[in-house]
Amino acid sequence: MIPTTNFMYKIKPRTNASTFLHHFNQTLNLFFLPSSGSRFLSHQTVDNCRRQEIREEESPVSKFDFKAYMLEKIGVVNQALDAAVPLRDPVKLHEAMRYSLLSQGKRICPIVCLASCRLVGGDESMALPSACALEMIHAMSLMHDDLPCMDNDDLRRGRPSNHVVFGNTFL
């Protein structure tokens, strides 16, 4: 017979993440509250929630500018990719790599990597190599997809595909 023990789990104080979720939950509740009292909520409860909502709207809250954030991170990722793949021997191979890797793109995967690192309190510079690796894999998959034996696409992001510019063989 396996002995069992009864013990109480200690309730941990709220962390920043759970505080955020608690506030998010309250905001959702305010959003979905009925406009007048219902059999579940009294008029007083609805009025109190509406007053709290008005107070929160009056308080100065910094707005997150998504477009500015994306443009800033695209610049960071582009600089890191440029430094990661310099031109060296064999030059034609590295030119082809840089042609596909440094083409204009949204850089969603590396930005999600950097944002995830920031979300958990990590140092963004430590996540930058992983973010670049994600973009390199993505660029390679697009390059392979365009090859004649696959989709045989002549254009990628409005530019001639890698195999059109550099051919199928590099060495």
ROSE-4610 file (N, C-alpha, C; in Angstrom, 1 decimal, always signed):
// ROSE-4610
residu = [M/M/M/I/I/I/P/P/P/T/T/T/T/T/T/N/N/N/F/F/F/M/M/M/Y/Y/Y/K/K/K/I/I/I/K/K/K/P/P/P/R/R/R/T/T/T/N/N/N/A/A/A/S/S/S/T/T/T/F/F/F/L/L/L/H/H/H/H/H/H/F/F/F/N/N/N/Q/Q/Q/T/T/T/L/L/L/N/N/N/L/L/L/F/F/F/F/F/F/L/L/L/P/P/P/S/S/S/S/S/S/G/G/G/S/S/S/R/R/R/F/F/F/L/L/L/S/S/S/H/H/H/Q/Q/Q/T/T/T/V/V/V/D/D/D/N/N/N/C/C/C/R/R/R/R/R/R/Q/Q/Q/E/E/E/I/I/I/R/R/R/E/E/E/E/E/E/E/E/E/S/S/S/P/P/P/V/V/V/S/S/S/K/K/K/F/F/F/D/D/D/F/F/F/K/K/K/A/A/A/Y/Y/Y/M/M/M/L/L/L/E/E/E/K/K/K/I/I/I/G/G/G/V/V/V/V/V/V/N/N/N/Q/Q/Q/A/A/A/L/L/L/D/D/D/A/A/A/A/A/A/V/V/V/P/P/P/L/L/L/R/R/R/D/D/D/P/P/P/V/V/V/K/K/K/L/L/L/H/H/H/E/E/E/A/A/A/M/M/M/R/R/R/Y/Y/Y/S/S/S/L/L/L/L/L/L/S/S/S/Q/Q/Q/G/G/G/K/K/K/R/R/R/I/I/I/C/C/C/P/P/P/I/I/I/V/V/V/C/C/C/L/L/L/A/A/A/S/S/S/C/C/C/R/R/R/L/L/L/V/V/V/G/G/G/G/G/G/D/D/D/E/E/E/S/S/S/M/M/M/A/A/A/L/L/L/P/P/P/S/S/S/A/A/A/C/C/C/A/A/A/L/L/L/E/E/E/M/M/M/I/I/I/H/H/H/A/A/A/M/M/M/S/S/S/L/L/L/M/M/M/H/H/H/D/D/D/D/D/D/L/L/L/P/P/P/C/C/C/M/M/M/D/D/D/N/N/N/D/D/D/D/D/D/L/L/L/R/R/R/R/R/R/G/G/G/R/R/R/P/P/P/S/S/S/N/N/N/H/H/H/V/V/V/V/V/V/F/F/F/G/G/G/N/N/N/T/T/T/F/F/F/L/L/L]
num = [1/1/1/2/2/2/3/3/3/4/4/4/5/5/5/6/6/6/7/7/7/8/8/8/9/9/9/10/10/10/11/11/11/12/12/12/13/13/13/14/14/14/15/15/15/16/16/16/17/17/17/18/18/18/19/19/19/20/20/20/21/21/21/22/22/22/23/23/23/24/24/24/25/25/25/26/26/26/27/27/27/28/28/28/29/29/29/30/30/30/31/31/31/32/32/32/33/33/33/34/34/34/35/35/35/36/36/36/37/37/37/38/38/38/39/39/39/40/40/40/41/41/41/42/42/42/43/43/43/44/44/44/45/45/45/46/46/46/47/47/47/48/48/48/49/49/49/50/50/50/51/51/51/52/52/52/53/53/53/54/54/54/55/55/55/56/56/56/57/57/57/58/58/58/59/59/59/60/60/60/61/61/61/62/62/62/63/63/63/64/64/64/65/65/65/66/66/66/67/67/67/68/68/68/69/69/69/70/70/70/71/71/71/72/72/72/73/73/73/74/74/74/75/75/75/76/76/76/77/77/77/78/78/78/79/79/79/80/80/80/81/81/81/82/82/82/83/83/83/84/84/84/85/85/85/86/86/86/87/87/87/88/88/88/89/89/89/90/90/90/91/91/91/92/92/92/93/93/93/94/94/94/95/95/95/96/96/96/97/97/97/98/98/98/99/99/99/100/100/100/101/101/101/102/102/102/103/103/103/104/104/104/105/105/105/106/106/106/107/107/107/108/108/108/109/109/109/110/110/110/111/111/111/112/112/112/113/113/113/114/114/114/115/115/115/116/116/116/117/117/117/118/118/118/119/119/119/120/120/120/121/121/121/122/122/122/123/123/123/124/124/124/125/125/125/126/126/126/127/127/127/128/128/128/129/129/129/130/130/130/131/131/131/132/132/132/133/133/133/134/134/134/135/135/135/136/136/136/137/137/137/138/138/138/139/139/139/140/140/140/141/141/141/142/142/142/143/143/143/144/144/144/145/145/145/146/146/146/147/147/147/148/148/148/149/149/149/150/150/150/151/151/151/152/152/152/153/153/153/154/154/154/155/155/155/156/156/156/157/157/157/158/158/158/159/159/159/160/160/160/161/161/161/162/162/162/163/163/163/164/164/164/165/165/165/166/166/166/167/167/167/168/168/168/169/169/169/170/170/170/171/171/171]
x = [+0.8/+0.0/+0.9/+0.6/+1.3/+0.8/+1.7/+1.2/+0.8/-0.2/-0.6/-0.5/-0.1/+0.0/-0.9/-1.5/-2.3/-1.5/-1.3/-0.6/-1.3/-1.1/-1.7/-0.7/-1.1/-0.2/-0.3/+0.9/+0.9/+0.5/-0.3/-0.7/+0.3/+0.8/+1.9/+1.3/+2.0/+1.6/+1.5/+0.7/+0.6/+1.9/+2.2/+3.4/+2.9/+3.9/+3.5/+2.6/+2.9/+2.1/+0.7/+0.5/-0.8/-1.6/-0.8/-1.5/-2.0/-1.2/-1.6/-2.8/-2.8/-4.0/-5.2/-5.0/-6.1/-6.7/-5.9/-6.4/-7.0/-6.5/-7.0/-8.4/-8.6/-9.8/-10.9/-10.5/-11.4/-11.8/-10.9/-11.2/-12.2/-12.0/-13.0/-14.4/-14.4/-15.7/-16.4/-15.6/-16.3/-16.8/-16.1/-16.5/-17.8/-17.9/-19.1/-20.2/-20.1/-21.2/-22.4/-23.6/-24.8/-25.0/-25.7/-25.8/-26.7/-27.6/-28.4/-28.4/-29.0/-28.9/-29.6/-29.2/-29.8/-30.1/-30.5/-30.8/-29.6/-28.4/-27.1/-26.4/-26.6/-25.9/-27.0/-26.7/-27.6/-27.3/-28.2/-27.9/-26.7/-26.6/-25.5/-24.1/-24.1/-22.8/-22.4/-23.4/-23.1/-22.6/-23.3/-22.9/-21.5/-21.2/-19.8/-18.8/-19.1/-18.1/-18.0/-19.1/-19.0/-18.2/-18.3/-17.6/-16.1/-15.7/-14.3/-13.8/-14.6/-14.2/-13.9/-14.7/-14.5/-13.2/-13.0/-11.8/-10.5/-10.6/-9.4/-9.2/-10.3/-10.1/-9.5/-9.7/-9.2/-7.7/-7.3/-5.9/-5.0/-3.8/-2.9/-2.2/-2.5/-1.9/-1.1/+0.1/+0.9/+0.4/+0.3/-0.2/+1.0/+0.7/+1.8/+1.6/+2.7/+2.7/+3.3/+2.4/+2.8/+3.7/+3.3/+4.1/+5.5/+5.6/+7.0/+7.8/+7.2/+7.9/+8.4/+7.5/+7.9/+9.0/+8.9/+10.0/+11.3/+11.3/+12.5/+13.1/+12.3/+12.9/+13.3/+12.6/+13.1/+14.5/+14.7/+16.0/+17.1/+16.8/+17.7/+18.0/+17.0/+17.2/+18.0/+17.7/+18.4/+19.9/+20.2/+21.6/+22.3/+21.6/+22.2/+22.4/+21.5/+21.6/+22.7/+22.8/+23.9/+25.3/+25.4/+26.7/+26.9/+25.8/+26.0/+26.4/+26.1/+26.5/+27.3/+28.6/+29.4/+29.9/+30.3/+30.8/+32.2/+32.4/+33.8/+33.8/+34.9/+35.0/+34.2/+33.5/+33.3/+32.3/+32.7/+31.9/+30.5/+30.5/+29.2/+28.2/+28.6/+27.7/+27.2/+28.1/+27.7/+26.8/+27.1/+26.2/+24.8/+24.7/+23.4/+22.7/+23.4/+22.8/+22.3/+23.1/+22.8/+21.6/+21.6/+20.5/+19.1/+19.0/+17.7/+17.5/+18.5/+18.4/+18.1/+18.7/+18.6/+17.5/+16.7/+15.6/+14.6/+13.8/+12.8/+11.8/+11.6/+10.6/+10.0/+9.0/+8.3/+9.1/+9.9/+10.7/+9.8/+8.7/+7.7/+8.4/+8.9/+9.5/+10.6/+11.6/+12.6/+12.0/+11.0/+10.4/+9.6/+8.9/+8.2/+9.2/+10.4/+11.4/+11.9/+12.2/+12.7/+11.6/+10.4/+9.3/+9.0/+9.2/+9.0/+10.1/+11.3/+12.4/+12.1/+11.7/+11.3/+10.2/+9.2/+8.1/+8.5/+9.4/+9.8/+11.0/+11.3/+12.4/+13.8/+14.0/+15.3/+16.0/+17.3/+18.1/+17.9/+17.4/+17.1/+18.4/+19.5/+20.7/+21.1/+20.7/+21.0/+20.1/+18.9/+17.9/+18.2/+19.0/+19.2/+19.8/+20.8/+21.2/+20.1/+19.3/+18.2/+17.2/+16.9/+16.0/+16.6/+17.9/+18.5/+18.5/+18.7/+18.6/+17.2/+16.2/+14.8/+14.6/+15.1/+15.0/+15.8/+17.0/+17.8/+17.1/+16.5/+15.7/+14.6/+13.9/+12.7/+13.2/+14.2/+14.7/+15.2/+15.8/+16.2/+15.0/+14.0/+12.8/+12.1/+12.1/+11.6/+12.4/+13.7/+14.6/+14.5/+14.3/+14.1/+12.8/+11.8/+10.4/+10.4/+11.2/+11.2/+12.0/+12.8/+13.6/+12.7/+13.3/+12.6/+12.0/+12.7/+12.1/+11.0/+10.7/+9.6/+8.5/+8.4/+7.3/+7.7/+9.1/+9.6/+9.1/+9.1/+8.7/+9.9/+9.6/+10.6/+10.7/+9.7/+9.7/+9.5/+10.2/+10.0/+10.1/+9.0/+8.9/+9.2/+8.7/+8.8/+10.2/+11.1/+12.4/+12.6/+13.5/+13.8/+14.3/+13.8/+14.2/+15.7/+16.2/+17.6/+18.1/+17.4/+17.9/+17.9/+17.1/+17.0/+18.3/+18.6/+19.8/+21.1/+21.2/+22.5/+22.6/+21.5/+21.6/+21.4/+21.3/+21.1/+22.3/+23.5/+24.8/+25.6/+26.4/+27.2/+28.7/+29.1/+30.5/+31.0]
y = [-1.2/+0.0/+1.2/+2.2/+3.4/+4.4/+4.9/+5.9/+7.2/+7.8/+9.1/+10.1/+11.3/+12.4/+13.5/+14.2/+15.3/+16.6/+17.4/+18.7/+19.8/+20.9/+22.1/+22.7/+23.1/+23.9/+25.3/+25.9/+27.4/+28.2/+29.1/+30.0/+31.0/+31.1/+32.0/+33.4/+34.5/+35.8/+36.0/+36.9/+37.2/+37.6/+37.1/+37.6/+38.6/+39.2/+40.2/+39.6/+38.4/+37.8/+37.6/+37.1/+36.8/+38.1/+39.2/+40.5/+41.0/+40.8/+41.2/+40.5/+39.2/+38.3/+38.7/+39.1/+39.5/+40.8/+41.7/+43.0/+42.7/+41.8/+41.5/+40.9/+40.0/+39.4/+40.4/+41.4/+42.4/+43.2/+43.5/+44.3/+43.6/+42.3/+41.5/+41.5/+41.3/+41.4/+42.7/+43.8/+45.1/+45.2/+44.6/+44.7/+43.9/+42.7/+41.9/+42.1/+43.1/+43.4/+43.8/+43.4/+43.9/+45.4/+46.1/+47.6/+47.9/+47.0/+47.3/+46.0/+46.1/+45.0/+43.7/+42.6/+41.4/+40.5/+39.3/+38.5/+38.0/+38.2/+37.8/+39.0/+40.2/+41.3/+42.4/+43.0/+44.1/+45.4/+46.3/+47.6/+48.3/+48.1/+48.7/+48.1/+46.8/+46.2/+46.8/+46.8/+47.3/+48.8/+49.6/+51.0/+51.2/+50.4/+50.4/+50.1/+49.0/+48.6/+49.7/+50.4/+51.4/+52.6/+53.0/+54.0/+53.7/+52.4/+52.0/+52.1/+51.7/+51.8/+53.2/+54.2/+55.6/+56.1/+55.7/+56.1/+55.6/+54.4/+53.8/+54.5/+54.9/+55.7/+57.0/+57.7/+59.0/+58.9/+57.8/+57.7/+57.6/+58.3/+58.3/+56.9/+56.2/+54.9/+55.0/+54.5/+54.6/+53.6/+54.1/+53.3/+52.5/+51.3/+50.5/+50.8/+51.3/+51.6/+50.4/+49.5/+48.2/+48.5/+49.4/+49.7/+50.1/+51.0/+51.5/+50.4/+49.5/+48.4/+47.5/+47.1/+46.2/+46.8/+48.1/+48.7/+48.8/+49.0/+49.0/+47.7/+46.6/+45.3/+44.7/+45.2/+44.8/+45.3/+46.6/+47.1/+46.4/+46.0/+45.3/+43.9/+43.2/+41.9/+42.0/+43.0/+43.2/+43.4/+44.3/+44.5/+43.2/+42.5/+41.2/+40.2/+40.1/+39.2/+39.6/+40.9/+41.4/+41.1/+41.2/+40.9/+39.4/+38.6/+37.1/+36.5/+37.1/+36.5/+37.5/+37.6/+38.6/+38.0/+38.8/+38.3/+37.8/+36.6/+35.9/+34.8/+34.1/+33.0/+31.8/+31.1/+31.4/+32.6/+33.6/+34.9/+34.6/+33.9/+33.6/+33.0/+32.0/+31.3/+32.3/+33.1/+34.1/+35.2/+35.6/+36.6/+36.0/+34.8/+34.1/+34.0/+33.7/+33.6/+35.0/+36.0/+37.3/+37.9/+37.5/+37.9/+37.5/+36.3/+35.8/+36.2/+36.1/+36.4/+37.9/+38.8/+40.2/+40.9/+40.1/+40.7/+41.3/+42.2/+42.8/+41.8/+41.7/+40.7/+41.3/+40.7/+41.1/+40.8/+39.7/+39.3/+38.9/+38.3/+38.0/+37.0/+35.9/+34.8/+35.4/+36.1/+36.6/+37.7/+38.4/+39.4/+38.7/+37.7/+36.9/+36.3/+35.8/+35.3/+36.3/+37.5/+38.6/+39.1/+39.2/+39.6/+38.5/+37.2/+36.2/+36.3/+36.6/+36.7/+37.9/+39.0/+40.2/+39.9/+39.1/+38.8/+38.1/+37.2/+36.4/+37.1/+38.3/+39.1/+38.8/+38.1/+37.8/+39.0/+38.8/+39.8/+39.6/+40.6/+40.5/+40.2/+40.7/+40.4/+38.9/+38.2/+36.8/+36.0/+36.5/+35.8/+36.2/+37.2/+37.6/+36.5/+35.8/+34.7/+33.7/+33.3/+32.4/+33.0/+34.3/+35.0/+35.0/+35.2/+35.2/+33.8/+32.8/+31.4/+31.1/+31.6/+31.3/+32.0/+33.2/+33.9/+33.2/+32.7/+32.0/+30.7/+30.0/+28.7/+29.1/+30.2/+30.6/+31.0/+31.8/+32.2/+31.0/+30.0/+28.8/+28.0/+28.0/+27.2/+27.9/+29.2/+29.9/+29.7/+29.7/+29.5/+28.1/+27.2/+25.8/+25.6/+26.3/+26.2/+26.8/+27.8/+28.4/+27.6/+26.6/+25.9/+25.2/+25.0/+24.4/+23.0/+22.3/+20.9/+21.0/+22.2/+22.4/+23.2/+24.4/+25.3/+26.0/+26.1/+26.8/+28.3/+29.0/+30.4/+31.2/+32.2/+33.1/+34.4/+34.7/+35.9/+35.5/+36.2/+36.1/+37.5/+37.9/+39.3/+40.4/+40.1/+41.2/+41.2/+40.3/+40.3/+38.9/+38.8/+37.5/+36.5/+35.3/+34.2/+34.0/+33.4/+33.1/+32.3/+31.2/+30.4/+31.0/+32.0/+32.8/+33.7/+34.3/+35.2/+34.5/+33.5/+32.8/+31.4/+30.9/+29.5/+28.5/+27.2/+26.1/+25.6/+25.8/+25.3/+26.5/+26.4/+27.5/+27.2/+26.0/+25.7/+25.2]
z = [+0.0/+0.0/+0.0/-0.9/-1.0/+0.1/+0.9/+1.9/+1.2/+1.7/+1.2/+2.3/+1.9/+2.9/+2.5/+3.5/+3.2/+3.6/+2.6/+2.9/+2.1/+2.5/+1.8/+0.9/-0.3/-1.1/-0.7/-0.6/-0.3/-1.5/-1.3/-2.4/-2.6/-3.8/-4.2/-4.4/-4.1/-4.4/-5.9/-6.4/-7.8/-8.4/-9.6/-10.3/-11.3/-12.0/-13.0/-14.1/-14.5/-15.6/-15.1/-13.9/-13.4/-13.1/-12.7/-12.5/-13.9/-14.9/-16.2/-16.7/-16.4/-16.8/-16.0/-14.7/-13.9/-14.5/-14.8/-15.4/-16.7/-17.5/-18.8/-18.7/-17.7/-17.4/-16.9/-16.1/-15.7/-16.9/-17.8/-19.0/-19.8/-20.0/-20.8/-20.1/-18.8/-18.1/-18.3/-18.2/-18.5/-19.9/-20.8/-22.2/-22.5/-21.8/-22.0/-21.0/-20.2/-19.2/-20.0/-19.6/-20.2/-19.9/-20.8/-20.7/-19.5/-19.1/-17.9/-17.0/-15.8/-14.9/-15.5/-15.0/-15.5/-14.3/-14.5/-13.3/-12.6/-13.3/-12.7/-12.0/-12.6/-12.1/-11.7/-10.5/-10.1/-10.9/-10.9/-11.5/-10.8/-9.5/-8.7/-9.2/-9.4/-9.9/-11.3/-12.2/-13.5/-13.4/-12.6/-12.5/-11.9/-10.9/-10.3/-11.4/-12.1/-13.2/-14.2/-14.6/-15.6/-15.1/-13.8/-13.2/-13.2/-12.9/-12.9/-14.3/-15.3/-16.7/-17.1/-16.7/-17.0/-16.4/-15.1/-14.4/-15.1/-15.6/-16.3/-17.6/-18.3/-19.6/-19.4/-18.2/-18.0/-17.6/-17.0/-16.6/-17.8/-17.8/-18.9/-19.0/-20.1/-20.4/-21.7/-21.6/-22.8/-23.9/-25.1/-26.2/-26.8/-27.3/-27.9/-29.4/-30.0/-31.5/-32.2/-32.7/-33.3/-34.5/-35.4/-36.6/-36.3/-35.3/-35.0/-34.4/-33.6/-33.0/-34.1/-35.0/-36.1/-37.0/-37.3/-38.1/-37.4/-36.1/-35.3/-35.3/-35.0/-34.9/-36.3/-37.4/-38.7/-39.0/-38.6/-38.7/-37.9/-36.7/-35.8/-36.5/-36.9/-37.5/-38.8/-39.7/-40.9/-40.7/-39.7/-39.4/-38.9/-38.1/-37.6/-38.7/-39.6/-40.8/-41.7/-41.9/-42.7/-42.1/-40.8/-40.1/-40.1/-40.1/-40.0/-41.2/-42.4/-43.7/-44.5/-44.2/-44.9/-46.3/-47.2/-48.4/-48.2/-48.6/-48.5/-49.5/-49.6/-50.5/-50.1/-51.0/-52.4/-52.6/-53.3/-53.3/-54.0/-55.1/-55.7/-54.8/-54.0/-53.1/-52.0/-51.5/-50.5/-51.0/-52.3/-52.9/-53.1/-53.5/-53.6/-52.3/-51.2/-49.9/-49.4/-49.6/-49.2/-50.1/-51.3/-52.2/-51.7/-51.3/-50.8/-49.3/-48.5/-47.1/-46.8/-47.5/-47.2/-48.1/-48.8/-49.6/-48.6/-49.1/-48.2/-47.8/-46.5/-46.0/-44.7/-44.2/-43.0/-41.8/-41.8/-40.6/-39.4/-39.7/-38.6/-37.6/-38.1/-37.2/-36.3/-36.8/-35.8/-34.9/-35.3/-34.4/-33.3/-33.6/-32.6/-31.6/-32.1/-31.3/-30.3/-30.8/-29.9/-28.9/-29.4/-28.5/-27.4/-27.8/-26.8/-25.7/-26.1/-25.2/-24.3/-24.8/-24.0/-23.0/-23.5/-22.7/-21.4/-21.5/-20.3/-19.5/-19.9/-19.2/-19.6/-20.8/-21.2/-21.9/-22.2/-22.9/-24.4/-25.1/-26.5/-27.3/-26.9/-27.6/-27.6/-26.6/-26.5/-27.4/-27.7/-28.6/-30.1/-30.4/-31.7/-32.6/-32.2/-33.1/-33.4/-32.4/-32.7/-33.7/-33.5/-34.4/-35.9/-36.0/-37.3/-37.9/-37.1/-37.6/-38.1/-37.4/-37.9/-39.3/-39.4/-40.7/-41.8/-41.5/-42.4/-42.9/-42.0/-42.4/-43.3/-42.9/-43.7/-45.1/-45.2/-46.6/-47.4/-46.7/-47.4/-47.9/-47.1/-47.6/-48.8/-48.8/-49.9/-51.2/-51.0/-52.1/-52.7/-51.9/-52.3/-53.0/-52.5/-53.1/-54.5/-54.8/-56.1/-57.1/-56.8/-57.7/-58.8/-60.0/-61.1/-60.8/-59.9/-59.6/-58.6/-58.0/-57.1/-57.8/-57.5/-58.1/-59.3/-59.5/-60.7/-60.8/-59.7/-59.7/-60.1/-61.0/-61.5/-60.6/-59.8/-58.9/-57.5/-56.6/-55.2/-54.6/-54.0/-53.4/-54.4/-55.6/-56.7/-57.3/-57.0/-57.6/-58.2/-59.2/-59.8/-58.7/-58.8/-57.8/-57.9/-56.8/-56.7/-57.8/-58.2/-59.3/-60.6/-60.8/-62.1/-62.2/-61.0/-61.0/-61.0/-60.2/-59.9/-60.5/-61.1/-61.7/-60.6/-61.0/-60.1/-59.4/-60.0/-59.4/-59.1/-58.0/-57.5/-57.6/-57.6/-57.5/-58.8]
